[in-house]
């Protein structure tokens, strides 16, 4: 009799691998744009790569998502506590990310390439467990806004943000402050407005004179989305006497008492299960003004911009996980008498997925480099436009990319026992967080109207690849032509073309990066499929003569 319970032709677990050194495009990007301390940087990232690729870390990533956060509104004696309980696996994951500097290492030690090194670490952690990346990203992004705070507030809190310690207890170990480290979140959107934050109704009433932390206010209102509510402090938008303003709201007040921060419920989300997202109520909650009254959006915009950067990095991380898992599967699974990787149709699909992943990684790392402290005016203008363009395109490509990679695993991919089901549910988030498609595309139009220098800097960057490919040259000219057309178009007409403009800009940016920094076979296939007319509407349609074997070798 045949023993049907003998397991054959199942793929071995992809664990105990170095996720850094096996990601060739990432290694090359760090060598090209990183801090230049090659040995220290590479060794540190190799340590991170080995950690996140370990079986233990992967088990923690799975457990953090299968044992999601639980809200405790009251303690057993009936006292209001508003605390969220996470599984210990989540704390191990986020503690490791903070210890590696995936949050604020670029701010703690600024310099050329610092943001690239930090982005690479962030990508590696987000590749395996993306939920914890939310508070890590927000803390990274809060630094430039906190710089605008009163000196007493800034001097007390900035060292906490830059610390590599992680303490999950509000107020510090045992609940007694002050803490030596902190995570910072944000609470902007409200149920009636969403992205239209100027429709916010949360009120801020001034309380007396200004102290060392600046002017104190009492905030009253409701926030529809507040991610990571166990963060130590939040940047909150509220309506003050002179308009929408930005406030620093700690969970624990300077005297050690709890600030009023009522968690109404946790959101039941499609994905991002390890990370708690909540609705909160503020009722006379203490907050300290950052920047000027009425300048709340301008004050918090640096935080928003940097979280958009991390959306790009996080989407690239997801694409890398999808490609790595798909490539691993097809190299070990047999069907119809041979390995899947040796079957042309499947090889073309995985190669096409790898093209998308490499372009996303290059985009994310180049963009991170533009945020370094040595960025000149042109570089800052470039990032103003490129951040929005990349956020729109890379994040939108994530969901379809994950779906195709999941399909490579067949039925296994559709089960929660394998990580790509979790990734498939995760990827749509980053296209929504910090501005969904129309919000971002209209932001690109605003840049065209208000900051034409950003377009000059952008085209100077992407134009570096001119002459490398006639297909790219045609696409570049088409993008320039559309910009000229929109510059002479009324607002309503321009809005209808905002997505087309953003998409064209994103593709010429990625095409330029691929032509300059990727192997010629990969660059040629990418440009001909994405900018030319030789690609399909689904993954797996590559130009005739494409170097499929060479592309797969990098995957």
HUZI-V428020 format. One record per backbone hydrogen bond with DSSP energy under -1.0 kcal/mol. NH is the residue of the N-H (numbers start at 1). CO is the residue of the C=O. Records with the same first field share a line. If there is no record, write none. Layout:
BEGIN
NH: CO ; CO
END
This chain:
BEGIN
4: 2
6: 3
15: 13
16: 53
17: 53
19: 17 ; 49
22: 18
23: 20
24: 22
27: 23
28: 24
29: 25
30: 26
31: 27
32: 28
33: 29
34: 30
38: 36
41: 37
42: 38
43: 39
44: 40
45: 41
46: 42
47: 43
48: 44
49: 45
50: 46
51: 47
52: 48
53: 49
54: 51
58: 54
59: 55
60: 56
61: 57
62: 58
63: 59
64: 60
66: 62
67: 63
70: 85
72: 83
75: 79
78: 75
81: 73
82: 73
83: 72
85: 70
91: 87
92: 88
93: 89
94: 90
95: 91
96: 92
97: 93
98: 94
99: 95
100: 96
101: 98
102: 97
105: 101
108: 104
109: 105
114: 111
117: 113
118: 114
119: 115
120: 116
121: 117
122: 118
123: 119
124: 120
125: 121
126: 122
127: 123
129: 125
134: 131
136: 132
137: 133
138: 134
139: 135
140: 136
141: 137
142: 138
146: 142
147: 143
148: 145
149: 146
152: 212
154: 150
155: 151
156: 152
157: 153
158: 154
161: 157
162: 158
172: 169
175: 172
176: 173
182: 160
185: 233
187: 235
193: 190
194: 190
196: 193
197: 195
199: 196
200: 197
203: 220
204: 239
205: 218
207: 216
211: 214
214: 211
217: 287
218: 205
219: 285
220: 203
221: 282
223: 280
224: 189
226: 278
228: 276
231: 228
232: 183
233: 183
234: 249
235: 185
236: 247
237: 187
238: 245
239: 202
240: 243
243: 240
245: 238
247: 236
248: 288
249: 234
251: 232
253: 257
256: 253
259: 251
262: 281
264: 279
267: 277
269: 267
278: 226
279: 265
280: 223
281: 262
282: 221
285: 219
287: 217
288: 248
289: 215
290: 246
295: 292
296: 244
299: 295
300: 296
301: 297
304: 300
305: 301
306: 302
307: 303
308: 304
309: 305
310: 306
311: 307
312: 308
313: 309
314: 310
315: 311
316: 312
317: 313
318: 314
319: 315
320: 316
321: 317
322: 318
323: 319
324: 320
325: 321
326: 322
327: 323
328: 324
329: 325
330: 326
331: 327
332: 329
333: 329
335: 338
338: 335
340: 333
341: 330
342: 339
343: 340
347: 343
348: 344
349: 345
350: 346
351: 347
352: 348
353: 349
354: 350
355: 351
356: 352
357: 353
358: 354
359: 355
360: 356
361: 357
362: 358
363: 359
364: 360
365: 361
366: 362
367: 363
368: 364
369: 365
370: 366
371: 368
372: 369
375: 372
380: 376
381: 377
382: 378
383: 379
384: 380
385: 381
386: 382
387: 383
389: 385
390: 386
391: 387
392: 388
393: 389
394: 390
396: 392
397: 393
401: 397
402: 398
403: 399
404: 400
405: 401
406: 402
407: 403
408: 404
409: 406
410: 407
415: 412
418: 415
421: 418
423: 419
424: 420
425: 421
426: 422
427: 423
429: 426
432: 429
433: 429
435: 432
440: 436
441: 437
442: 438
443: 439
444: 440
445: 441
446: 442
447: 443
448: 444
449: 445
450: 446
451: 447
454: 451
456: 452
457: 453
458: 454
459: 455
460: 456
461: 457
462: 458
463: 459
464: 461
465: 462
466: 463
468: 465
473: 469
474: 470
475: 471
476: 472
477: 473
478: 474
479: 475
480: 476
481: 477
482: 478
483: 479
484: 480
485: 481
486: 482
487: 483
488: 485
489: 486
494: 490
495: 491
496: 492
497: 494
498: 495
501: 497
502: 498
503: 499
504: 500
505: 501
506: 502
507: 503
508: 504
509: 505
510: 506
511: 507
512: 508
513: 509
514: 510
515: 511
516: 512
517: 513
518: 514
523: 519
524: 520
525: 521
526: 522
527: 523
528: 524
529: 525
530: 526
531: 527
532: 527
534: 528
546: 543
548: 546
551: 547
552: 548
553: 549
END
